[in-house]
Amino acid sequence: RKDMEVALAKQIIVCSKLAADTYVDAGVPKEKVHVVPLGTDTARENTSSTALSGPARFLFVGRFGRHKGLDILLAACERLR
């Protein structure tokens, strides 16, 4: 199933160079695989409070489960409220 999904995908986004190398080593064209690291580079982002407007919004992408840290995100949202 995964091989079929990879074949059908126009682009494959992974979160590390190791993951990207794994796909390329398995025969996926290098130009089809893109690394988007987890987190944010705060040196490149405007983190001042004046940059924010409106309520904070969070996007969670992943399997719903404690091992992904979703419980921590939900606790943080509750504290913010």
RAHU-V118381 format. One record per pair of residues at least 24 apart in sequence whose ideal C-beta (glycine too) atoms are under 6 Angstrom apart, sorted by the first residue. I is the first residue (numbers start at 1). J is the second residue. D is the distance in whole Angstrom. If there is no record, write none. Layout:
i=I j=J d=D
i=I j=J d=D
This chain:
none
